[in-house]
Amino acid sequence: MAEKTIFKVIFMNQGQIYEIYAQNVGHGAMFGFVEVEQIVFGERTTVVVDPSEEKIKTEFQGVKRTYLPMHSIIRIDEVDKQGTSKISKAEGSNVAQFPIPVYTPGGSNKT
């Protein structure tokens, strides 16, 4: 039986670093955005509840597909098994966001 592919997507949003797991990641139909589908969360098999995972699970509840701006993506990894989704503060971190805008559609060609 073939195993399903799992991607770990790490991105910045409003000064926080999000780490989520999804089954499908692609360039999507909207230019400049990464399409993330079928977000997966850990199963509740234990009595202990992780508050950071519950927060992100609540935020993405009912979301079928999300589009993330390319410049907010820190990294996307294909992983062997799913980990714990979480939100952490970006302050004090060595992670920096790319300057905005990454791409500016132009009407003039300056040379």
N, C-alpha and C positions, 0 to 999 in steps of 0.2 A: 504494500500500500504506500503510495507516494505521500510524503509529508508536505504540508502547506508551507509556502514561503512566508517568512515573517520579516518585516523591516522595522528597524528602530529609527525613528525620526526625531531629531533634536532640533528645536527651533526657539527663537526669541520672540516674546510677545509682551509688550508693556513692561519692560525691565525684568522679566522673569524668563527662565529657561524651562521649556517644556520638553519632556521626553515621553513619547507615545509609541505604541506598537501598532502596526497595521499590516493587512495582508496584501494590499495593492498600493503602489506608489508610482506615479507617472507624471509626464509633463502636462497632460490635460489639454483642454481645448482653449483655455484662456492664456494668452501670451503673458509670460512673466510670473506665472503661478505654478506651484507644484500641487498636483491633485493627490490627496490621501483618502483612500477608501477602506472600508471595513476595519475600523479601529477596534482593537481587541484589548480586553482587560483581563486581569487575573480572576480566576474562579474563586468563589468564597468557599474554600474547603476547610478553613480554620476559623476559630472563634476570634482571633486577633484581627482587628480592622486597621488598615494603614490609612491615616487621615489624609495624607497627600494624594494617595491613589483615589480615595473617595472624592476628593475635591475635583480632580481632573475627570473622573468618571461622570460626575454631576454636570460639569461644564460641557462635555461632549455627548450627553444623553440625548438620544433621538437624532444624532447627526449621522446621516448616511454617507456623506462625502464632504470633505473640507478642502478649501484651496488656500495654500499658504504662499505668501509672496516669496519669490526666490531669494531676495536679499535677507530674509529672516531665517532661512535655513542654515543651521550650523553644520550638520552632517546627516547623512542617511546611510545606515548600515543594513546589510542583509545578515540576519543572525540565525543561529541554529535553534534557539529556543527563546520564548518570550520572557522578559523580565518584568519588573514592576514599573508602571507608569508613574511619573512624578513631576512636580513643579518645584523649582528651586530659584532662589534669588540670584541675579546675575552680578550683583555688587560684590566687589572683592574677588572677582573671577578674572581669569586671563582671557576670557572670551570677549571679542569685540564684534560689533556689527559692521558690515560693509557700508561705505558711504552711500548715501542716497542721492540721486537715482543711479541705479546700476546701468540702465539703458534709457536713453532719451530719444524717442523717435523724432527725427528732424526733417525739416523741409528744405534746408539749405546744405549744400556741400561746400564746406570751407577747406581750402587747401593752401 
